[in-house]
Amino acid sequence: MRTYIKYKYLTYLFAASAVFSSCKKELEAQKPQASLDAAGAFTNVASVRAGLFGVYNSLQSGNYYGLQYNAFAELGGGNLIHVGTFPTYAQIANNQILTDNVNISDMYNTIYNGINNANTMIAAVPNITDAALDKDATLAELRTLRGLMYFDLLRYFGGSNDGYGKANGVGVSLKLTPTLTESDATPIARNTEAQVYTQILADLDFAIAAPTFANRITNRAGKDVANAIKARVQLYREQWAEAEALATTVIGSARYSLLTTANYGNIWAAKNSAESIFELDYNSADQNSIAFYYYTTAAGGRNEISSSNALNTAHEANDVRQAINFTTVAPLSKTRKFTRIATGDDNVILFRLAEMYLIRAEARVRQGSAQKIADGLADLNVIRVRAGLTPLVSVSQAAVLTAILAERRIELAHEGHRWFDLRRFNLTSTLGISQAYRALYPIPQREVLTSGNIIAQNTGY
């Protein structure tokens, strides 16, 4: 019988070398069961490769990119509606999340589990003597992933009521050493948003500077991914010039190209397209539940979430993306970005070239000069023209920013951006949210209580 959500976590069994196994079950915060020696677990290239797969395994979890992380950003942001039966999903759709929401708790714990896996390896790799191991490149990959995971925690649980990168922004607990024994699990108070960003940027800068870190690695994080993550981070931090420069680095590399208007749907119908910078690989033996949650029971799914009419009507006439974002033939109101219900092997794209154009467009326009606004509009029109739309003509800075936000909604629909974009633009009130504190998700109440309130709850909850 198919489970409603597929969870995977990595259990470390340490002997002469590391043995890894994954199990599809609900993830709970696990106490360390014994004293574990990271140095003994990772001794050669083979054990390091297994450990790296464990970190990616956390990203693939149904609690993370395998379903919930992106779906909740679309559900809370109004691109999806809740049509199923899970009350925890209804809380997210209504932006009335309770502190004991189990799905939010599972997401939070899964991301920290991935961070701990990365921390364990980061601590071990410098001491490995296998000459076949490129330590710098391995550490660069691990720190790229750790930077991404901390940024993802910050996007939901940190920041300010009016966005990100503000002076009063709250962060999450920075845990940079592995939790290997029960004594290592001492609760750590939350850092400020600025402190978390400092660590994220340190991880990404290490990766970008690593001389042997490959630019592009299929289905894995390479140097291009580190640059793409940093471009997104700097956009959130309102560091416009650097966001522009980083997006330009990826765009100008010529390693990626936009698919044509006629082939737009192949970004998802096929895998690892020329447009994809970083996508997580799934297969029939390593599945996700995304299409299963979208599609109807008649089509073999659960029918928990659907595309919203608001998303549908946001499209302009003749936009080729409308048929991908909102189906008008049975099953209705679904997406064509995730369709593999039976096999669960839709890949999940985390970064693609279209987003880099939109990041650069916004970063340029935010800088305010007439030339930057014109250049940003040109980037925006690259995406519009690819979608089959007419280019926009020169208008005011405010009008172009409004157009960019609208374009991000359509181009990146179902990819986990909408909630965060509304937070960045300080527009969560347009969703009918009257309590400004709900721009931040609550820290899971269990984390607050078991820490003895060392881990503070977000104000208002």
C-alpha positions as CSV (number, residue, x, y, z in Angstrom):
1,M,0.0,0.0,0.0
2,R,1.4,3.4,-1.0
3,T,2.2,5.7,1.9
4,Y,0.8,9.3,1.8
5,I,4.2,10.8,2.2
6,K,7.6,9.1,1.6
7,Y,10.2,10.0,4.1
8,K,13.8,9.0,4.0
9,Y,16.5,9.5,6.5
10,L,20.0,8.2,6.8
11,T,21.1,6.0,9.7
12,Y,24.8,5.8,10.2
13,L,26.1,2.3,11.2
14,F,29.8,2.7,11.8
15,A,32.2,-0.2,11.5
16,A,35.5,-0.3,9.5
17,S,33.7,1.7,6.9
18,A,30.4,3.5,6.7
19,V,27.3,1.6,5.8
20,F,24.3,3.6,4.8
21,S,20.7,2.6,4.5
22,S,17.5,4.7,3.8
23,C,14.1,3.9,5.1
24,K,10.8,5.4,4.0
25,K,9.1,6.3,7.3
26,E,8.1,9.4,9.1
27,L,11.2,11.4,10.2
28,E,11.4,12.2,13.9
29,A,14.1,14.0,15.7
30,Q,16.5,11.2,16.6
31,K,18.6,11.0,19.7
32,P,22.1,9.7,19.0
33,Q,22.1,6.1,20.0
34,A,25.8,5.7,20.7
35,S,29.1,7.5,20.6
36,L,30.0,7.7,16.9
37,D,33.4,8.4,15.5
38,A,33.2,10.5,12.3
39,A,36.9,9.9,11.6
40,G,36.3,6.2,11.6
41,A,33.2,6.4,9.5
42,F,34.8,8.1,6.5
43,T,38.2,6.7,5.5
44,N,38.2,6.6,1.7
45,V,36.6,7.8,-1.5
46,A,33.9,5.1,-1.3
47,S,32.7,6.0,2.2
48,V,32.8,9.7,1.3
49,R,30.7,9.1,-1.7
50,A,28.2,7.2,0.4
51,G,28.1,10.0,2.9
52,L,27.5,12.6,0.2
53,F,24.6,10.6,-1.1
54,G,23.2,10.7,2.5
55,V,23.2,14.5,2.4
56,Y,21.4,14.5,-1.0
57,N,19.0,11.9,0.5
58,S,17.9,14.5,3.0
59,L,17.2,17.0,0.2
60,Q,15.2,14.4,-1.6
61,S,13.0,13.7,1.4
62,G,9.2,14.1,1.1
63,N,9.6,16.5,4.1
64,Y,11.9,18.7,2.0
65,Y,12.2,19.0,-1.8
66,G,10.5,15.7,-2.4
67,L,7.2,17.4,-1.7
68,Q,6.6,19.8,1.2
69,Y,9.2,22.5,0.9
70,N,8.1,23.8,-2.5
71,A,4.4,22.8,-2.1
72,F,4.0,24.9,1.1
73,A,5.5,28.0,-0.5
74,E,3.0,27.7,-3.3
75,L,0.1,26.7,-1.0
76,G,0.7,29.6,1.4
77,G,1.4,32.0,-1.5
78,G,-1.9,31.4,-3.3
79,N,-0.7,29.5,-6.4
80,L,-2.1,26.3,-4.9
81,I,-5.3,25.5,-3.1
82,H,-6.0,22.7,-0.6
83,V,-8.6,20.2,-1.9
84,G,-7.7,17.3,0.3
85,T,-8.2,16.2,3.9
86,F,-5.1,16.9,5.8
87,P,-5.8,19.6,8.4
88,T,-2.2,20.5,8.6
89,Y,-2.2,21.4,4.9
90,A,-5.4,23.4,5.5
91,Q,-3.5,25.5,8.1
92,I,-0.8,26.3,5.5
93,A,-3.3,27.1,2.8
94,N,-5.2,29.5,5.2
95,N,-1.9,30.9,6.6
96,Q,-3.1,30.0,10.1
97,I,-0.3,27.6,11.0
98,L,-0.3,26.1,14.6
99,T,3.0,25.6,16.4
100,D,2.3,21.8,16.6
101,N,1.8,21.4,12.8
102,V,3.5,18.0,12.3
103,N,4.4,18.7,8.6
104,I,6.2,21.9,9.6
105,S,8.0,20.1,12.3
106,D,9.0,17.3,10.0
107,M,10.4,19.8,7.4
108,Y,12.4,21.6,10.1
109,N,13.9,18.4,11.5
110,T,14.7,17.0,8.1
111,I,16.6,20.0,7.0
112,Y,18.6,20.0,10.3
113,N,19.2,16.2,9.8
114,G,20.7,17.1,6.4
115,I,22.9,19.8,8.0
116,N,24.1,17.3,10.6
117,N,25.0,14.8,7.9
118,A,27.0,17.5,6.1
119,N,28.6,18.7,9.4
120,T,29.7,15.1,10.1
121,M,31.4,14.8,6.8
122,I,32.9,18.3,6.9
123,A,34.6,17.4,10.2
124,A,35.9,14.1,8.9
125,V,37.1,14.9,5.4
126,P,40.3,16.9,6.4
127,N,41.6,13.8,8.2
128,I,41.1,11.3,5.4
129,T,44.4,10.0,4.0
130,D,43.1,8.4,0.7
131,A,45.1,10.1,-2.0
132,A,42.3,9.6,-4.5
133,L,40.0,12.0,-2.6
134,D,39.9,15.6,-3.7
135,K,39.3,17.1,-0.2
136,D,38.8,20.7,-1.3
137,A,36.2,19.8,-4.0
138,T,34.4,17.5,-1.5
139,L,34.3,20.1,1.2
140,A,33.2,22.7,-1.4
141,E,30.2,20.5,-2.4
142,L,29.3,19.8,1.2
143,R,29.5,23.5,2.2
144,T,27.4,24.4,-0.9
145,L,24.7,22.1,0.3
146,R,25.0,23.2,3.9
147,G,24.7,26.8,2.8
148,L,21.6,26.0,0.8
149,M,20.0,24.2,3.7
150,Y,20.6,27.0,6.2
151,F,19.2,29.5,3.6
152,D,16.1,27.3,3.2
153,L,15.6,27.2,7.0
154,L,15.9,31.0,7.1
155,R,13.4,31.6,4.3
156,Y,10.6,30.0,6.3
157,F,11.5,30.5,9.9
158,G,13.7,33.6,9.9
159,G,13.8,37.2,8.7
160,S,11.4,40.0,9.6
161,N,7.6,40.5,9.3
162,D,8.4,42.8,6.3
163,G,11.0,40.7,4.5
164,Y,14.6,39.7,4.7
165,G,17.9,41.4,5.3
166,K,16.5,43.9,7.8
167,A,18.3,45.1,10.9
168,N,15.9,43.3,13.2
169,G,15.8,39.9,11.4
170,V,15.7,36.7,13.5
171,G,17.6,33.7,12.4
172,V,17.8,30.0,13.3
173,S,20.2,28.0,15.4
174,L,23.6,27.6,13.7
175,K,24.9,24.1,14.3
176,L,28.3,23.7,12.7
177,T,29.7,20.7,14.5
178,P,28.2,17.2,14.2
179,T,25.8,15.7,16.7
180,L,27.4,12.3,17.3
181,T,26.6,11.7,20.9
182,E,23.7,12.6,23.2
183,S,25.9,15.2,24.9
184,D,26.4,16.9,21.5
185,A,22.7,17.5,21.3
186,T,22.7,20.5,23.7
187,P,20.2,23.1,22.4
188,I,21.7,26.1,20.7
189,A,19.9,29.5,21.0
190,R,18.9,31.0,17.7
191,N,21.3,33.3,15.9
192,T,20.4,36.5,14.3
193,E,19.5,36.6,10.6
194,A,22.7,38.5,9.9
195,Q,24.8,35.8,11.6
196,V,23.2,33.0,9.7
197,Y,23.8,34.9,6.4
198,T,27.4,35.4,7.4
199,Q,27.8,31.6,7.7
200,I,25.9,30.9,4.5
201,L,28.1,33.3,2.6
202,A,31.2,31.8,4.1
203,D,30.2,28.3,2.9
204,L,29.4,29.5,-0.6
205,D,32.5,31.7,-0.9
206,F,34.6,28.7,0.1
207,A,33.0,26.6,-2.6
208,I,33.3,29.3,-5.2
209,A,37.0,29.8,-4.5
210,A,37.8,26.1,-4.5
211,P,40.1,25.6,-7.6
212,T,39.2,22.0,-8.3
213,F,35.5,22.2,-7.6
214,A,33.8,21.4,-10.9
215,N,31.5,24.0,-12.5
216,R,28.7,21.6,-13.5
217,I,28.0,18.1,-12.0
218,T,24.8,16.4,-13.2
219,N,22.2,16.2,-10.4
220,R,24.8,17.5,-7.9
221,A,26.0,20.8,-6.6
222,G,28.9,22.3,-8.5
223,K,30.5,25.7,-8.5
224,D,27.7,27.0,-10.8
225,V,25.2,26.0,-8.2
226,A,27.1,27.8,-5.5
227,N,27.0,30.9,-7.6
228,A,23.3,30.5,-8.3
229,I,22.5,30.0,-4.6
230,K,24.6,33.1,-3.7
231,A,22.8,35.1,-6.4
232,R,19.4,34.2,-4.8
233,V,20.8,34.8,-1.3
234,Q,22.0,38.3,-2.2
235,L,18.7,39.1,-3.8
236,Y,17.0,38.3,-0.5
237,R,19.6,40.4,1.3
238,E,19.0,43.3,-1.1
239,Q,22.6,43.3,-2.2
240,W,21.6,44.3,-5.7
241,A,24.9,44.8,-7.4
242,E,26.3,41.5,-6.2
243,A,23.1,39.6,-7.0
244,E,23.4,41.0,-10.5
245,A,27.1,40.1,-10.9
246,L,26.5,36.5,-9.6
247,A,23.5,35.9,-11.9
248,T,25.6,37.3,-14.8
249,T,28.4,34.8,-13.9
250,V,26.0,31.9,-14.4
251,I,24.2,33.3,-17.5
252,G,27.5,34.3,-19.1
253,S,29.1,30.9,-18.5
254,A,27.3,29.6,-21.7
255,R,26.9,26.2,-20.0
256,Y,23.1,26.7,-19.9
257,S,20.6,27.8,-22.4
258,L,16.9,28.5,-22.4
259,L,14.7,26.0,-24.1
260,T,12.6,27.4,-27.0
261,T,9.0,28.5,-26.8
262,A,7.9,25.3,-28.6
263,N,9.9,23.1,-26.2
264,Y,9.1,24.9,-23.0
265,G,7.3,21.8,-21.5
266,N,10.4,19.7,-22.0
267,I,12.1,21.4,-19.1
268,W,10.0,18.9,-17.0
269,A,8.9,16.3,-19.5
270,A,12.6,15.5,-20.1
271,K,15.2,15.5,-17.4
272,N,18.4,17.6,-17.0
273,S,17.6,19.9,-19.8
274,A,20.0,22.6,-21.1
275,E,18.2,25.1,-18.9
276,S,18.7,23.2,-15.6
277,I,21.5,24.3,-13.3
278,F,20.6,21.9,-10.4
279,E,17.9,19.3,-10.2
280,L,17.5,16.4,-7.8
281,D,17.3,13.1,-9.5
282,Y,14.5,10.6,-8.7
283,N,13.8,7.2,-10.2
284,S,11.5,4.3,-9.8
285,A,13.6,3.0,-6.9
286,D,14.0,6.4,-5.3
287,Q,10.7,8.2,-5.6
288,N,8.9,11.4,-4.5
289,S,5.2,12.0,-3.9
290,I,4.7,15.3,-5.7
291,A,2.6,14.1,-8.6
292,F,0.8,11.7,-6.3
293,Y,-0.3,14.7,-4.1
294,Y,-1.4,16.8,-7.0
295,Y,-3.3,14.3,-9.1
296,T,-6.8,12.9,-8.6
297,T,-7.6,9.5,-7.3
298,A,-8.9,8.5,-10.7
299,A,-5.5,9.3,-12.1
300,G,-3.8,7.3,-9.3
301,G,-3.1,10.2,-7.0
302,R,-4.2,11.5,-3.6
303,N,-5.7,14.9,-4.8
304,E,-4.4,16.9,-1.8
305,I,-3.5,20.1,-3.7
306,S,-4.4,21.8,-7.0
307,S,-3.5,24.9,-9.0
308,S,-5.5,27.9,-8.0
309,N,-7.8,29.9,-10.3
310,A,-5.9,32.9,-9.2
311,L,-2.8,31.4,-10.7
312,N,-4.7,30.5,-13.9
313,T,-6.1,34.0,-14.4
314,A,-2.7,35.6,-13.7
315,H,-1.5,34.4,-17.2
316,E,-1.7,36.7,-20.2
317,A,-3.3,35.5,-23.4
318,N,-1.2,33.2,-25.5
319,D,1.3,32.4,-22.7
320,V,2.6,28.9,-23.4
321,R,3.2,28.5,-19.6
322,Q,-0.5,28.4,-18.9
323,A,-1.0,24.9,-20.1
324,I,1.9,23.8,-18.0
325,N,0.8,25.6,-14.8
326,F,-3.0,24.9,-14.9
327,T,-4.5,22.0,-16.8
328,T,-7.8,22.6,-18.5
329,V,-8.5,18.9,-19.5
330,A,-9.0,16.1,-17.0
331,P,-7.6,16.0,-14.4
332,L,-8.4,19.7,-14.1
333,S,-6.4,22.4,-12.3
334,K,-3.2,20.4,-12.0
335,T,0.3,21.1,-13.3
336,R,2.4,19.5,-16.0
337,K,5.6,20.1,-14.2
338,F,5.0,17.0,-12.1
339,T,3.2,14.1,-13.8
340,R,4.8,10.8,-13.0
341,I,2.3,9.5,-10.5
342,A,2.9,5.8,-10.7
343,T,6.7,5.9,-10.8
344,G,7.2,9.0,-8.6
345,D,10.3,9.8,-10.6
346,D,9.7,13.5,-11.6
347,N,13.0,15.3,-11.0
348,V,12.8,18.5,-8.9
349,I,14.6,21.5,-10.4
350,L,16.1,23.7,-7.7
351,F,17.8,26.2,-10.0
352,R,17.4,27.0,-13.7
353,L,18.5,29.6,-16.1
354,A,15.2,31.5,-16.2
355,E,15.5,32.3,-12.5
356,M,18.9,33.8,-13.1
357,Y,17.5,36.1,-15.7
358,L,14.7,37.2,-13.3
359,I,17.2,37.6,-10.5
360,R,19.4,39.8,-12.7
361,A,16.3,41.7,-13.9
362,E,15.2,42.6,-10.4
363,A,18.7,43.3,-9.1
364,R,19.4,45.7,-12.0
365,V,16.0,47.5,-11.7
366,R,16.4,47.9,-7.9
367,Q,19.6,49.9,-8.5
368,G,17.5,52.6,-10.0
369,S,19.5,54.3,-12.8
370,A,17.9,54.7,-16.1
371,Q,20.4,52.3,-17.7
372,K,20.0,49.6,-15.0
373,I,16.2,49.8,-15.4
374,A,16.5,49.4,-19.2
375,D,18.9,46.5,-18.8
376,G,16.6,44.8,-16.2
377,L,13.6,45.3,-18.5
378,A,15.7,43.6,-21.3
379,D,16.3,40.6,-19.0
380,L,12.6,40.4,-18.1
381,N,11.7,40.5,-21.8
382,V,14.0,37.5,-22.5
383,I,11.7,35.4,-20.4
384,R,8.5,37.0,-21.7
385,V,9.4,36.5,-25.3
386,R,10.4,32.9,-24.6
387,A,6.9,32.5,-23.2
388,G,5.3,33.7,-26.4
389,L,4.5,37.2,-25.1
390,T,5.2,40.6,-26.5
391,P,8.1,42.5,-24.8
392,L,7.2,45.3,-22.4
393,V,8.2,48.8,-23.3
394,S,10.1,51.2,-21.0
395,V,8.1,52.2,-18.0
396,S,8.9,53.4,-14.4
397,Q,11.0,51.5,-11.9
398,A,8.0,50.6,-9.8
399,A,6.1,49.3,-12.8
400,V,9.0,47.1,-13.9
401,L,9.3,45.7,-10.4
402,T,5.6,44.9,-10.4
403,A,6.0,43.2,-13.8
404,I,9.0,41.2,-12.5
405,L,7.0,39.9,-9.5
406,A,4.2,38.9,-11.8
407,E,6.6,37.2,-14.1
408,R,8.2,35.3,-11.3
409,R,4.8,34.1,-10.3
410,I,4.1,32.6,-13.7
411,E,7.6,31.4,-14.7
412,L,8.4,29.8,-11.4
413,A,4.9,28.5,-10.5
414,H,5.0,25.2,-8.6
415,E,8.7,25.6,-7.9
416,G,8.6,27.0,-4.4
417,H,9.1,30.7,-4.8
418,R,5.7,32.5,-4.4
419,W,5.5,32.7,-0.6
420,F,9.1,34.0,-0.3
421,D,8.6,36.5,-3.1
422,L,5.5,38.0,-1.4
423,R,7.6,38.2,1.8
424,R,10.4,39.9,0.0
425,F,8.1,42.4,-1.5
426,N,6.3,42.8,1.9
427,L,3.0,41.8,0.3
428,T,1.8,38.9,2.5
429,S,-1.2,41.1,3.4
430,T,-2.5,40.6,-0.2
431,L,-3.2,37.0,0.8
432,G,-5.6,38.2,3.5
433,I,-3.1,37.9,6.3
434,S,-4.0,40.5,9.0
435,Q,-1.4,39.3,11.5
436,A,2.0,40.4,10.2
437,Y,3.9,37.9,12.4
438,R,2.6,35.1,10.3
439,A,5.1,36.1,7.6
440,L,7.4,33.8,9.6
441,Y,6.5,30.2,10.1
442,P,6.5,29.0,13.8
443,I,9.4,27.1,15.2
444,P,8.0,23.7,16.0
445,Q,6.7,23.8,19.5
446,R,8.4,20.5,20.4
447,E,11.8,22.1,19.6
448,V,11.0,25.1,21.9
449,L,9.8,22.9,24.7
450,T,12.5,20.2,24.6
451,S,15.1,23.0,24.5
452,G,13.7,24.5,27.7
453,N,12.9,27.6,25.7
454,I,16.6,28.1,24.8
455,I,15.3,28.0,21.2
456,A,12.9,30.9,21.2
457,Q,9.6,30.8,19.4
458,N,8.9,33.4,16.7
459,T,7.0,36.4,18.2
460,G,3.3,36.2,18.0
461,Y,2.9,32.4,18.2
